[in-house]
Amino acid sequence: MTGAADPDPGTVRSILGRASRAPSLHNAQPWRWRWDGATAALYMDPDRLLPATDMFNREGVLGCGVMLHHAEIAWAAAGWETSVDRFPEPPVRAHVASLRPTRRREPTESQRLLGDAIDVRYSDRMPMDPPPGWPVTREVLEFLCARTGTTVTFLDSTESVALQHISTVAARLRHYDPKYQAELTWWTAGPDADGTGVPATTLPSIADRTRVPVGREFPSGSAESAGEAADEATVAVLSTDGDSAADLLECGSALSAVLLECTAHGLSTCTVSHVIEIPAARAAVADLVDRRYPQVLVRIGAARCEPPPRTPRRPVDSFLEMCQGLL
């Protein structure tokens, strides 16, 4: 299966629809695509940012980086080689990347597995068991992150205790931020009609929430675990040497690679970002990673509970613009 013909609109919709399973802050999905018949341009959607939660818009860029990598994987799994140009219009920072499918070819087994991982990955906010086979997985994740210029640091027991303290302080500070609380309530009050938001079925009950000491303090949900054991997930911190939009976009690709690799090998994951949203808390996390810029954390472990119902996603036509004459 080889060739250089451009994909038809149905193929583009199918592939980018699959990629839209990418996770984002509060499932806001802050992206939009524009297909001109040969190239898919990825833009940040300013109407889907969360200024009270993500005041410096780091997570907006990071989310677009996750979406970009998910798109690369989805194209590869569908049998397409692609080329990517990041920030192709420097004056237009909202245009974060352009992706061009270049030729057909048979996907590898690894590409198929990662494509399948897109379909089944979910955010496991419940307590986890330790990740099995961890030494091998750890080396693979270090390799994947290094390819994007991102450093991944796995916290030891002492550092994990320090992180728990940082998380607790950050959560208490947020109690007194009415704008943050309003955004949190808005995005967790129930899935919006347009396919965004965090449903209660994916959020732990108060009892389970207290057993995950480094999770965001969401409103109590309906998900419950059978046991009472504390969380034993490993915590990974993804950090960069710089703090530019380009660094964040690359870190988003690294985050996507970590989530999909873990999912492909049967591990549960959950991103953790509330500890980098407040400058003082972020500075404390930076102390744990040799003063690099922490961008996002990930809990990694073995699931104790069945996966919750799938979180919603926006319809493809709500975030994908097909240029006139290509419909």
C-alpha positions, -999 to +999 in steps of 0.1 A: +000+000+000+019+030-013+010+062-031+010+100-028-026+108-036-043+133-011-068+117+013-105+123+006-127+143+031-142+113+047-107+099+056-097+133+070-129+134+092-124+099+104-087+103+113-091+137+130-122+124+148-101+096+162-074+121+172-099+142+191-099+116+219-068+136+230-072+147+267-073+184+276-078+205+307-114+199+319-120+183+285-124+217+270-108+206+237-091+240+229-084+233+192-097+236+157-085+222+124-087+235+089-083+212+059-074+228+026-073+197+005-037+188+012-027+202+046-044+201+080-037+233+100-041+231+138-052+263+156-058+270+193-094+280+199-094+311+221-131+305+231-121+272+248-094+284+271-098+286+309-082+318+320-089+314+358-075+279+359-048+282+333-039+319+337-008+317+315-024+295+289+003+268+293-023+240+294-040+253+263-008+250+243+001+217+260-034+203+250-028+213+214+005+195+215-013+163+228-038+167+200-011+171+174+007+139+185-026+120+186-032+132+150+002+120+139-005+086+155-040+084+140-027+092+105+001+066+109-023+040+121-045+047+091-016+041+067-003+076+060+032+092+064+030+128+075+052+159+078+046+185+105+056+222+106+053+237+141+043+274+144+045+279+106+033+315+108+054+330+137+033+362+139+001+340+142+007+322+175-027+306+174-016+286+144+003+260+163+011+235+135+004+223+100+003+186+093+005+172+057-001+136+048+026+128+022+022+092+011+004+059+018+022+030+034+014+000+054+013+008+092+036-010+115+023-032+143+034-005+168+015+022+150-016+001+150-013-006+187-008+031+195-038+039+173-059+014+192-046+030+225-062+063+214-096+046+214-093+030+249-072+055+269-090+073+297-081+094+328-081+071+358-087+094+388-092+065+412-065+050+434-042+027+415-019-003+422+018+000+414+026-003+377+038-039+368+069-044+347+080-009+357+118-009+350+112-016+313+084+009+310+104+035+327+133+033+302+109+034+273+091+065+286+125+082+292+134+075+256+101+088+242+102+120+261+139+127+252+129+126+215+109+158+221+134+175+243+113+168+274+127+154+306+106+129+326+114+125+363+099+097+384+095+108+420+108+087+448+090+082+481+105+113+497+097+135+467+062+120+466+055+131+501+068+166+492+044+166+462+015+157+484+022+187+506+024+210+475-009+195+462-027+201+495-015+237+497-025+244+460-060+229+466-066+250+497-055+282+479-080+274+452-108+273+477-105+311+479-105+317+442-141+323+431-132+325+394-114+292+395-143+276+414-168+290+389-148+274+360-145+241+378-183+240+385-191+249+348-170+222+334-180+195+359-217+203+362-224+177+335-213+171+299-223+201+278-245+196+248-215+202+225-195+172+239-172+188+264-168+188+302-160+162+328-189+139+337-196+128+373-192+092+363-154+098+358-149+116+392-142+097+424-164+099+455-151+119+484-137+087+501-117+077+470-106+113+463-089+114+497-070+083+488-054+100+459-034+128+476-020+144+444-052+147+424-071+178+416-099+185+441-129+180+418-165+180+431-175+146+444-185+121+416-202+088+414-171+066+407-163+043+436-136+016+442-142-016+461-112-014+484-098+012+509-061+009+501-042+042+494-031+051+459+002+035+449+007+050+415+041+062+403+042+100+396+061+113+366+069+150+361+074+162+325+096+192+324+115+214+299+146+235+298+127+264+285+092+278+290+082+290+255+052+280+235+074+258+214+086+240+246+050+235+257+039+221+223+068+196+223+060+187+259+024+180+248+037+156+223+057+139+250+027+137+272+007+121+245+034+096+239+036+087+276-002+082+278-005+061+247+025+039+254+013+032+289-022+025+276-009+001+249+008-019+277-022-021+299-013+006+324-037+033+338-028+070+336-041+103+348-026+137+341-021+161+371-018+198+364-032+217+393+002+218+410+017+238+382-012+263+378-002+285+408+033+301+405+043+293+441+033+257+437+050+254+404+082+267+418+080+241+446+076+213+420+105+228+401+127+221+431+119+184+427+132+184+391+165+203+393+149+237+386+137+228+352+102+241+341+076+215+352+047+215+327+025+185+337+025+154+359+012+120+352+001+093+377+009+058+363-003+025+377-025-006+374-062+000+374-082-012+404-116-004+389-134-010+356-131+019+331-158+046+335-181+054+306-164+072+278-161+110+282-178+130+255-160+146+225-172+173+202-186+163+168-159+164+141-176+191+121-176+214+152-138+216+152-129+207+116-133+233+088-133+218+053-124+245+028-151+254+002-153+230-026-139+201-007-170+189+011 
